[in-house]
Amino acid sequence: MKINVTPSSTALPDAVRQAKVDEGGFGKYFTDHMIIANWHVDSGWGDAELKAYGPLSLDPATMVLHYGQEIFEGLKAYWQPDNSISLFRPDANGKRFAKSAKRLALPELPVEAFIKTIETLVKQDKGWVPHKVGSSLYIRPFMIATEVAIGVRPSKSASYILIACPVGAYFSTTTAVTVWISTEYVRASLGGTGEAKCGGNYAASLLAQQQAAAQGCDQVVWLDALERKWVEEMGGMNLYFVKGKGKDATIFTPKLTGTLLPGVTRDSILTVAKDLGYKTEEGMISIDDWRDGVASGEITETFACGTAAVISPIGGAKSEFGNWPTGDGTPGPITMQLREHLLGIQHGTIEDKHGWNVKVC
Ligand SMILES: *Cc1c(COP(=O)(O)O)cnc(C)c1O
């Protein structure tokens, strides 16, 4: 895919940009540029354009606005100790983006084009990548159906758009989040779109998120749709349970049944945990197993993981079936060890044995 570059004439002066980068936060300020590529069923993908960040102009009958035919991704760029910038496993996000596209009847963008557009934007806006540990440039690729028509069918045209924003730590690392286990609503069912990263999954989750907040909780935990019993995910993150303590601990995560989103962070933690000498297991865990496991002392730590927050400790769970702590309310030692290790690889301070970091510039 060819990328035509038209630098912004209104890019922020260095000092103004730096103040925004230093502010931290999540998704508040966007970089000076964005990339757009258009697709049409008859002509395929056109050239990509890198240009000044700014509003899109859409006809009110544009399909995405009515039927939600949209997908997205999220990945990060990090400064390295040698003053280069690397992306973390962009190929994994590119492959998942293509899979999500297929599920939503959108065109698949070749993984090479996905990575090339990201590298081009990061190079252009490298001044926006924060230096602090735990900070990074968050990159948001997405695709929308752009055909102007209100008939219900797959759109004949689509736009792939890339934006980026500097981010600090998503959740505070020293405090654990509390979760509300929803027994009323579900995120995904077999045959649905649970495995795809699409906006619609999030739209359908917001009411449960509101209920969690009303219960004084930070996030929702989703159960399976059929039996309302098996623990699947937390909000937009995958879940992990530490069974046992110390060197003999097993790092357990719910298996990918077809309704869970296959997280890149989830996958990376399975590998990192093995590297650190722990046993790992993918399986089924019910709410009863969770509650009883904590009570018996078998489950010693619980955490969630995803690109945005990397690893976020869970301190307590609340549900219609009771409330229970998932540790002593503070982040557990293995949770923090895995977090430090993964962050270390991403920031280039711990050896990247698996070739996950892809150098951009
Ligand atoms: C994006 C996402 C995750 C985490 O995936 P990562 O690749 O680790 O960022 C987990 N669950 C859901 C529902 C998601 O949308």
The ligand as a Gaussian input file, in Angstrom:
#p B3LYP/6-31G(d) Opt

LIG

0 1
 C       -9.021000      -5.660000      23.214000
 C       -9.707000      -6.584000      24.163000
 C       -9.008000      -7.397000      25.075000
 C       -7.498000      -7.313000      25.258000
 O       -6.779000      -7.590000      24.107000
 P       -5.263000      -7.110000      23.964000
 O       -4.868000      -7.574000      22.636000
 O       -4.508000      -7.749000      25.055000
 O       -5.279000      -5.624000      24.105000
 C       -9.713000      -8.268000      25.868000
 N      -11.058000      -8.331000      25.804000
 C      -11.767000      -7.560000      24.973000
 C      -13.249000      -7.681000      24.957000
 C      -11.124000      -6.658000      24.125000
 O      -11.842000      -5.895000      23.299000

